[in-house]
Amino acid sequence: MKKKKQNGGSAFEKFASKVSKAAGSTTAFIGAFVIVVAWAVSGPIFNYSETWQLVINTGTTIITFLMVFLIQKAQNKDSLAIQLKLNELVASGERSSNSLVDIENMTEEEMVIIQKYYHRLAELAKKDESIRTSHSVAEAHSQHEYKDKNRTKHRTARNTDKK
């Protein structure tokens, strides 16, 4: 399958993405581990001096400070991409609740209200025969009643056919 050429984005965005991926690699971990071991082994050589301690403290502080911003930039982009994909999935479902499409911009109080709806859905799901049954937040009760009536109708029809 051909890969589409994508817009590159800013130089900082590309840099942040590459550094984030590299920082999360096994090679980066091993490299950092080796540096810490080398520093610890060199302790007796430098008589565990304040300068010896300052080297590792300063180095790790600077690296951590810079990495926070680089990783956050890459994380923000990834998070936005995931949100857009989820919005597409929610919006594309014929019977899904579109109230969740813009949930990331809702207040915490509004999210708690939606959480209560999902708690109610979980209670309804426990009553279902199959764990694969799903409900829309907006239509949970009516769908549950519809499905329950349908199951009863099918059971009655099966029992009638058996006789």
Stockholm file with secondary structure:
# STOCKHOLM 1.0

chainA/1-163         MKKKKQNGGSAFEKFASKVSKAAGSTTAFIGAFVIVVAWAVSGPIFNYSETWQLVINTGTTIITFLMVFLIQKAQNKDSLAIQLKLNELVASGERSSNSLVDIENMTEEEMVIIQKYYHRLAELAKKDESIRTSHSVAEAHSQHEYKDKNRTKHRTARNTDKK
#=GR chainA/1-163 SS CCCCCCCCCCHHHHHHHHHHHHHTSHHHHHHHHHHHHHHHHTTTTTTTCHHHHHHHHHHHHHHHHHHHHHHHHHHHHHHHHHHHHHHHHHHHCTTSCGGGTTGGGSCHHHHHHHHHHHHHHHHHHHHSSCTTCCCCTTTHHHHHHHHHHHHHHHHHHHHHHHC
#=GC SS_cons         CCCCCCCCCCHHHHHHHHHHHHHTSHHHHHHHHHHHHHHHHTTTTTTTCHHHHHHHHHHHHHHHHHHHHHHHHHHHHHHHHHHHHHHHHHHHCTTSCGGGTTGGGSCHHHHHHHHHHHHHHHHHHHHSSCTTCCCCTTTHHHHHHHHHHHHHHHHHHHHHHHC
//
